[in-house]
């Protein structure tokens, strides 16, 4: 749960952070972007390194670094220092994300693997529910710096749990040899697979829409519609509960019906949400329309996540870390690129969010049609 908590806990305090550090909306949103880029790069290296040296040691190092950088964020004296600290914060957090996915591939296969990725989506959503709600409640008693102290405490709890519970899932005889050469060869194998590339790009575009939502919703709901941090956290929590339910549903559909078909359903549902946000940007709409659109967007991405992750990782048990790292890098990298565009109009319009989410979901549909649908492969469609 490091990633959603890292992203969501301080979002209710983002407007206050913007004012205190004397930053513009778009510059303050770079704290989100920096974390996303760090998460992307951290996964890129963390996955391939864990394929060579095992999962547990790499995970422990990542969590330890996460605790230290949480403390650094809490004492940042300026927006520039905070942005740099958030970049390193994301690098450390990315290790946990990629190893969770890779460890699942180490242990499970077939229907059990799909079910595992469905559960992983639910766990992430539950953390996303707790994050903004806790952030909204904590914002009433501490400032944004206190929220990062709280993240350091959470990191310490995760480190303790890892030491006590997590055991190595990648035996020495299954690890990749060859150092940098072996890692580069693994990346090459994956990037030549049409379905793998399609699944990864599909998720990149869909998660770009989600992270645009994360970056922009706090300003829209609090600034334009007047919600308090606590009510914003409640609205965000409702969407995250939907994300958890539809993530479970996506795993169930992929396992019992069709991997490719479930992925297509997720794209359509996300597209309806993006379309609603675009309408909200073009004309004034009631609050419930915006909330319903955000809910639909999150639900669609949740439905798509288990089948797309299965398409990307199922065929590569010996490259699970590397495959997971590429998937995570594209998800969070695309999110990091998309998030700043939401703040281009400041906190005064829904239109940038509508445009970014519509473009992202349309691109996700195109790559699914052209690349991600299995054709004549061993993957179950």
Secondary structure, DSSP 8 states (H G I E B T S, - for coil): -HHHHHHHTTGGGHHHHHHHTT--HHHHTHHHHHHHHHHHHHHHHHHHHHHHH-HHHHHHHHHHHHHHHHHHHHT--SHHHHHHHHHHHHHHHHHHHHHHHHHHHHH--HHHHHHHHHHHHHHHHHHHHHHHHHHHHHTTTS-HHHHHHHHHHHHHHHHHHHHHH----S-GGGS--SHHHHHHHHHHHHHT-HHHHHHHHHHHHHHHHHHHHHHHHHHIIIIIS---HHHHHHHHHHHHHHHHHHHHHHHHHHHHT-HHHHHHHHHHHHHHHHHHHHHHHHS---HHHHHHHHHHHHHHHHHHHHHHHHHHHTT-GGGHHHHHHHHHHHHHHHHHHHHHHHTTTTTS-SHHHHHHHHHHHHHHHHHIIIIIS--SSSS--
